[in-house]
Amino acid sequence: MLTTTGKSTSEAQEFIEASRVFLKDDFLPKLKHCLEDLSEQDVWWRPNEQSNSVGNLILHLCGNMRQWILSSIGGSSFERDREAEFTERRPHPKAELVANIEGTIYDVDRVLKGLPTSALLERFSVQAYDTSRLQAIYHVVEHFSYHLGQILYIYKLRTGRDPGFYRHLQSR
């Protein structure tokens, strides 16, 4: 398999690289755009008590990535209070949320960059699951995408604007 630079790569290397690109270069800029364009009040708005705010979703994404990648794969110490990610009602400033999600993604990127492809099938326990490192990475990327979709929906609902992420695909 050849990359755009002409260098040979394995499927395992491609999987790790694609996961890094999705998280850091695709999802993070989209999330930051929405977060920075929303008012502080809209970041913590929720339509009802059964729904999450953008702020809660960011706290949850950080907790998920820290548990599944930084702690379970990277070996960092981490105690997670998953319930608190959803029940938090004290508004954290947008700047704090941006720093939190950026820092977490950059730490995840560092762990993934250093992960040997030979370790992808190694198994471990996380939450109530027995999983491989490959499955954990896949879970984190999919999980982030799922909640980013919710954040985009809240963004459009609260601002009435299209963020324009795909304008470059429109015919001219």
MARVEXDREN-593712 format. One record per residue: z, y, x of N, C-alpha, C in turn; residue number from 1; residue in three letters. Coordinates in steps of 0.05 Angstrom, whole numbers. Each point is the difference from the previous one (the first is absolute). Example, Ala and Ser with C-alpha at 12.3 -4.5 7.8 and 13.67 -1.06 7.14 Angstrom:
BEGIN
[[156; -114; 264]; [0; 24; -18]; [0; 24; 18]; 1; 'Ala']
[[-14; 21; -7]; [1; 24; 16]; [14; 22; -15]; 2; 'Ser']
END
This chain:
BEGIN
[[0; -23; 17]; [0; 23; -17]; [0; 25; 18]; 1; 'Met']
[[-17; 19; -6]; [-2; 25; 16]; [12; 23; -15]; 2; 'Leu']
[[14; 17; 14]; [11; 25; -12]; [-21; 22; 3]; 3; 'Thr']
[[6; 23; -11]; [-19; 23; 3]; [-3; 9; 29]; 4; 'Thr']
[[19; -7; 16]; [-2; 7; 29]; [-15; -21; 15]; 5; 'Thr']
[[-9; -22; -13]; [-15; -21; 13]; [18; -21; 14]; 6; 'Gly']
[[26; 3; -2]; [18; -19; 12]; [5; -24; -19]; 7; 'Lys']
[[3; -23; 11]; [6; -23; -16]; [28; 0; -10]; 8; 'Ser']
[[4; -9; -25]; [27; -1; -11]; [2; -25; -17]; 9; 'Thr']
[[24; -9; -3]; [5; -23; -17]; [6; 8; -29]; 10; 'Ser']
[[-1; -18; -18]; [7; 5; -28]; [29; 10; -1]; 11; 'Glu']
[[18; -11; 16]; [28; 8; 0]; [3; 28; 9]; 12; 'Ala']
[[-14; 8; 21]; [1; 27; 10]; [-11; 19; -21]; 13; 'Gln']
[[-22; -8; -13]; [-12; 17; -21]; [20; 4; -23]; 14; 'Glu']
[[14; -21; -8]; [20; 2; -21]; [22; 20; 7]; 15; 'Phe']
[[10; -2; 24]; [21; 19; 9]; [-11; 29; 0]; 16; 'Ile']
[[-23; 3; 12]; [-12; 27; 2]; [-6; 12; -27]; 17; 'Glu']
[[-11; -16; -18]; [-6; 10; -27]; [26; 8; -15]; 18; 'Ala']
[[21; -16; 4]; [25; 7; -13]; [11; 26; 11]; 19; 'Ser']
[[-2; 5; 26]; [9; 25; 12]; [-17; 24; -11]; 20; 'Arg']
[[-26; -4; -2]; [-18; 21; -10]; [7; 7; -29]; 21; 'Val']
[[3; -21; -17]; [6; 6; -28]; [26; 16; -2]; 22; 'Phe']
[[21; -8; 13]; [26; 13; -2]; [-1; 28; 11]; 23; 'Leu']
[[-8; 3; 25]; [3; 25; 14]; [-23; 20; -5]; 24; 'Lys']
[[-25; -10; -1]; [-23; 18; -2]; [-11; 4; -27]; 25; 'Asp']
[[7; -18; -19]; [-11; 2; -27]; [23; 7; -20]; 26; 'Asp']
[[20; -17; -3]; [20; 4; -20]; [18; 24; 6]; 27; 'Phe']
[[9; 3; 25]; [19; 22; 7]; [-12; 27; -6]; 28; 'Leu']
[[-24; 7; 9]; [-11; 26; -7]; [-3; 5; -30]; 29; 'Pro']
[[-7; -20; -15]; [-2; 3; -29]; [28; 5; -13]; 30; 'Lys']
[[20; -15; 9]; [27; 5; -10]; [10; 27; 7]; 31; 'Leu']
[[-5; 9; 25]; [9; 26; 9]; [-14; 22; -16]; 32; 'Lys']
[[-25; -3; -5]; [-15; 20; -16]; [13; 4; -27]; 33; 'His']
[[6; -22; -13]; [12; 2; -27]; [28; 12; 2]; 34; 'Cys']
[[16; -10; 19]; [27; 10; 3]; [1; 30; 6]; 35; 'Leu']
[[-17; 9; 18]; [0; 28; 8]; [-10; 18; -21]; 36; 'Glu']
[[-18; -10; -18]; [-12; 16; -21]; [18; 1; -26]; 37; 'Asp']
[[18; -19; -2]; [18; 0; -23]; [23; 19; 4]; 38; 'Leu']
[[11; 11; -21]; [24; 17; 2]; [24; -18; 6]; 39; 'Ser']
[[21; 12; 11]; [25; -15; 5]; [9; -13; -26]; 40; 'Glu']
[[-2; 14; -22]; [9; -11; -26]; [-17; -24; -8]; 41; 'Gln']
[[-27; 2; 4]; [-18; -21; -8]; [4; -26; 17]; 42; 'Asp']
[[9; 4; 25]; [4; -24; 17]; [22; -18; -12]; 43; 'Val']
[[19; 12; -14]; [22; -15; -12]; [-2; -3; -30]; 44; 'Trp']
[[-23; 8; -11]; [-4; -3; -29]; [-6; -29; -7]; 45; 'Trp']
[[11; -9; -22]; [-6; -27; -11]; [-3; 3; -30]; 46; 'Arg']
[[-19; -15; -12]; [-4; 3; -29]; [22; -12; -16]; 47; 'Pro']
[[15; -19; 11]; [22; -13; -14]; [17; -15; 21]; 48; 'Asn']
[[22; -11; -8]; [19; -13; 18]; [-11; -27; 10]; 49; 'Glu']
[[-20; -11; -12]; [-12; -25; 9]; [-22; 4; 21]; 50; 'Gln']
[[-7; 25; 5]; [-21; 6; 19]; [12; 12; 25]; 51; 'Ser']
[[-16; 0; 21]; [8; 11; 26]; [-13; 27; 5]; 52; 'Asn']
[[14; 16; 15]; [-11; 26; 9]; [-15; -6; 27]; 53; 'Ser']
[[-16; 20; 8]; [-13; -2; 26]; [20; -2; 22]; 54; 'Val']
[[22; 15; -2]; [21; -1; 20]; [12; -28; 2]; 55; 'Gly']
[[6; -12; -23]; [11; -27; 0]; [-19; -20; 13]; 56; 'Asn']
[[-26; 3; -7]; [-20; -18; 11]; [-2; 2; 30]; 57; 'Leu']
[[3; 24; 11]; [-1; 4; 29]; [24; -13; 13]; 58; 'Ile']
[[24; 4; -12]; [24; -13; 11]; [-4; -30; 0]; 59; 'Leu']
[[-12; -10; -22]; [-4; -29; -3]; [-21; -10; 21]; 60; 'His']
[[-21; 14; 4]; [-20; -8; 20]; [12; -1; 28]; 61; 'Leu']
[[16; 19; 6]; [13; 0; 27]; [19; -23; 2]; 62; 'Cys']
[[16; -6; -20]; [18; -23; 1]; [-15; -26; 3]; 63; 'Gly']
[[-22; -3; -15]; [-16; -24; 1]; [-12; -4; 28]; 64; 'Asn']
[[-12; 21; 12]; [-12; -3; 26]; [21; -5; 22]; 65; 'Met']
[[23; 13; -3]; [21; -5; 20]; [10; -28; -1]; 66; 'Arg']
[[3; -11; -25]; [11; -27; -2]; [-21; -21; 8]; 67; 'Gln']
[[-24; 2; -10]; [-21; -20; 4]; [-13; 1; 28]; 68; 'Trp']
[[-2; 23; 12]; [-14; 3; 26]; [20; 7; 22]; 69; 'Ile']
[[13; 23; -3]; [17; 9; 22]; [23; -19; 6]; 70; 'Leu']
[[13; -9; -20]; [23; -18; 4]; [-9; -29; 4]; 71; 'Ser']
[[-16; -11; -19]; [-7; -28; 1]; [-19; -7; 22]; 72; 'Ser']
[[-19; 17; 6]; [-19; -6; 21]; [7; 14; 26]; 73; 'Ile']
[[8; 26; -2]; [6; 16; 23]; [28; -4; 12]; 74; 'Gly']
[[18; -12; -16]; [27; -5; 10]; [20; 23; -2]; 75; 'Gly']
[[-8; 22; -13]; [18; 22; -3]; [23; -7; -19]; 76; 'Ser']
[[23; 12; 5]; [22; -4; -19]; [-4; 17; -24]; 77; 'Ser']
[[4; -12; -24]; [-4; 15; -25]; [15; -12; -22]; 78; 'Phe']
[[16; 16; -14]; [14; -9; -24]; [-13; 15; -24]; 79; 'Glu']
[[-11; -15; -19]; [-15; 13; -22]; [16; -1; -25]; 80; 'Arg']
[[0; 23; -14]; [10; 1; -28]; [-24; 6; -18]; 81; 'Asp']
[[-14; -21; -7]; [-25; 2; -15]; [5; 14; -27]; 82; 'Arg']
[[22; -6; -13]; [6; 12; -26]; [3; 30; 2]; 83; 'Glu']
[[12; 10; 21]; [4; 29; 4]; [-27; 15; 3]; 84; 'Ala']
[[-21; -14; 10]; [-26; 13; 3]; [-10; 8; -27]; 85; 'Glu']
[[7; -14; -21]; [-10; 5; -27]; [20; 18; -16]; 86; 'Phe']
[[25; -2; 6]; [20; 14; -16]; [7; 28; 11]; 87; 'Thr']
[[-10; 7; 23]; [5; 26; 12]; [-10; 22; -19]; 88; 'Glu']
[[18; 18; -6]; [-7; 23; -17]; [4; 27; 14]; 89; 'Arg']
[[12; -1; 23]; [4; 24; 15]; [-26; 7; 15]; 90; 'Arg']
[[-13; 22; -7]; [-26; 5; 11]; [1; 5; 31]; 91; 'Pro']
[[-14; -16; 14]; [-3; 5; 29]; [-24; 20; 3]; 92; 'His']
[[2; 19; 19]; [-22; 18; 4]; [-26; -14; 8]; 93; 'Pro']
[[-22; 11; -8]; [-26; -12; 7]; [-3; -4; 30]; 94; 'Lys']
[[9; 20; 16]; [-2; -2; 29]; [15; -25; 11]; 95; 'Ala']
[[22; -6; -12]; [16; -23; 8]; [-15; -26; -8]; 96; 'Glu']
[[-12; -1; -23]; [-16; -23; -9]; [-24; -4; 18]; 97; 'Leu']
[[-14; 21; 7]; [-23; -2; 18]; [8; -10; 27]; 98; 'Val']
[[22; 10; 11]; [9; -9; 26]; [8; -29; -1]; 99; 'Ala']
[[13; -8; -22]; [9; -28; -3]; [-24; -19; -2]; 100; 'Asn']
[[-20; 6; -16]; [-23; -18; -3]; [-17; 0; 25]; 101; 'Ile']
[[-4; 23; 13]; [-15; 1; 25]; [14; -16; 22]; 102; 'Glu']
[[25; 5; 3]; [15; -15; 21]; [0; -30; -4]; 103; 'Gly']
[[3; -8; -25]; [0; -29; -6]; [-27; -12; 6]; 104; 'Thr']
[[-22; 14; -9]; [-26; -11; 5]; [-7; 0; 30]; 105; 'Ile']
[[8; 20; 15]; [-5; 0; 28]; [15; -22; 14]; 106; 'Tyr']
[[25; -6; -9]; [15; -22; 12]; [-13; -27; -7]; 107; 'Asp']
[[-9; -3; -25]; [-15; -24; -8]; [-25; -3; 17]; 108; 'Val']
[[-14; 21; 4]; [-25; -1; 16]; [6; -9; 28]; 109; 'Asp']
[[22; 10; 11]; [8; -9; 27]; [6; -30; 1]; 110; 'Arg']
[[14; -10; -20]; [6; -29; -1]; [-25; -16; -3]; 111; 'Val']
[[-18; 9; -17]; [-25; -15; -5]; [-18; 1; 25]; 112; 'Leu']
[[-1; 22; 13]; [-16; 3; 24]; [9; -19; 22]; 113; 'Lys']
[[26; -5; 2]; [11; -17; 20]; [2; -29; -8]; 114; 'Gly']
[[-7; -7; -24]; [3; -27; -10]; [-22; -18; 11]; 115; 'Leu']
[[8; -21; 14]; [-21; -19; 10]; [-12; -15; -23]; 116; 'Pro']
[[-26; -4; 0]; [-13; -14; -21]; [10; -29; -3]; 117; 'Thr']
[[9; -11; 22]; [10; -27; -1]; [26; -3; -16]; 118; 'Ser']
[[13; 23; -7]; [25; -1; -15]; [-4; 4; -30]; 119; 'Ala']
[[-25; 4; -9]; [-5; 6; -28]; [9; -22; -19]; 120; 'Leu']
[[-1; -25; 9]; [7; -22; -18]; [29; -9; 2]; 121; 'Leu']
[[15; 13; 17]; [29; -6; 2]; [13; 8; -26]; 122; 'Glu']
[[19; -17; -8]; [13; 3; -26]; [29; 11; 4]; 123; 'Arg']
[[9; 14; -22]; [27; 11; 0]; [8; 4; -29]; 124; 'Phe']
[[25; 7; -5]; [9; 6; -27]; [4; 30; -3]; 125; 'Ser']
[[-8; 10; -23]; [4; 28; -6]; [5; 2; -30]; 126; 'Val']
[[20; 15; -8]; [8; 0; -28]; [5; -29; -9]; 127; 'Gln']
[[-13; -9; -21]; [3; -28; -9]; [-24; -17; 8]; 128; 'Ala']
[[-16; 9; 19]; [-26; -13; 6]; [0; -12; 28]; 129; 'Tyr']
[[-15; -22; 2]; [-7; -12; 25]; [-29; 8; 5]; 130; 'Asp']
[[-5; 14; 21]; [-27; 11; 3]; [-9; -1; 29]; 131; 'Thr']
[[-25; 4; 5]; [-11; 3; 27]; [-2; 30; 6]; 132; 'Ser']
[[-4; 6; 25]; [-4; 29; 7]; [-25; 10; -12]; 133; 'Arg']
[[-21; -16; -1]; [-25; 8; -12]; [5; 7; -30]; 134; 'Leu']
[[14; -17; -14]; [5; 5; -29]; [17; 24; -3]; 135; 'Gln']
[[19; 5; 18]; [17; 24; -2]; [-16; 25; 3]; 136; 'Ala']
[[-18; 0; 19]; [-17; 24; 5]; [-18; 4; -25]; 137; 'Ile']
[[-11; -21; -10]; [-18; 2; -23]; [16; 11; -24]; 138; 'Tyr']
[[25; -10; -3]; [17; 10; -22]; [5; 30; 3]; 139; 'His']
[[6; 9; 24]; [7; 28; 4]; [-24; 18; -6]; 140; 'Val']
[[-24; -8; 9]; [-24; 16; -5]; [-6; 0; -30]; 141; 'Val']
[[1; -23; -13]; [-6; -2; -29]; [21; 16; -16]; 142; 'Glu']
[[25; -3; 8]; [22; 14; -14]; [-3; 30; 2]; 143; 'His']
[[-7; 10; 24]; [-4; 28; 3]; [-23; 10; -17]; 144; 'Phe']
[[-22; -15; -1]; [-23; 8; -16]; [8; 1; -29]; 145; 'Ser']
[[15; -19; -10]; [9; -1; -28]; [15; 25; -7]; 146; 'Tyr']
[[20; 7; 16]; [16; 23; -6]; [-14; 27; 5]; 147; 'His']
[[-19; 0; 19]; [-16; 24; 4]; [-17; 5; -25]; 148; 'Leu']
[[-9; -20; -13]; [-15; 3; -26]; [18; 13; -20]; 149; 'Gly']
[[26; -7; -1]; [18; 12; -19]; [5; 29; 7]; 150; 'Gln']
[[2; 6; 26]; [4; 28; 9]; [-24; 17; -7]; 151; 'Ile']
[[-24; -11; 4]; [-25; 14; -7]; [-1; 6; -30]; 152; 'Leu']
[[9; -19; -16]; [0; 4; -29]; [19; 23; -8]; 153; 'Tyr']
[[24; -1; 12]; [19; 22; -6]; [-11; 26; 10]; 154; 'Ile']
[[-12; 1; 23]; [-12; 24; 11]; [-21; 12; -20]; 155; 'Tyr']
[[-18; -17; -10]; [-20; 9; -19]; [12; 9; -26]; 156; 'Lys']
[[20; -14; -9]; [14; 6; -25]; [14; 27; 2]; 157; 'Leu']
[[14; 5; 22]; [16; 24; 3]; [-17; 25; 9]; 158; 'Arg']
[[-22; -4; 14]; [-15; 23; 10]; [-26; 4; -16]; 159; 'Thr']
[[-10; -20; -13]; [-25; 2; -14]; [-24; 2; 19]; 160; 'Gly']
[[4; -8; 25]; [-21; 2; 21]; [-8; -27; 10]; 161; 'Arg']
[[-25; -2; 8]; [-10; -23; 15]; [5; 6; 29]; 162; 'Asp']
[[13; -18; 15]; [5; 6; 28]; [-25; 0; 17]; 163; 'Pro']
[[-23; -10; -10]; [-25; 2; 14]; [-4; -18; 23]; 164; 'Gly']
[[15; -22; 1]; [-2; -18; 23]; [-27; -13; 4]; 165; 'Phe']
[[-16; -1; -22]; [-26; -14; 2]; [-24; 18; -6]; 166; 'Tyr']
[[4; 25; 3]; [-22; 19; -5]; [-24; -5; 18]; 167; 'Arg']
[[5; -10; 24]; [-21; -5; 19]; [-19; -22; -10]; 168; 'His']
[[8; -15; -20]; [-17; -22; -11]; [-18; 9; -22]; 169; 'Leu']
[[5; 24; -10]; [-16; 10; -23]; [-28; 7; 10]; 170; 'Gln']
[[-20; -6; -17]; [-28; 6; 9]; [-3; 31; -1]; 171; 'Ser']
[[-17; 9; 17]; [-3; 29; 3]; [-23; 10; -17]; 172; 'Arg']
END
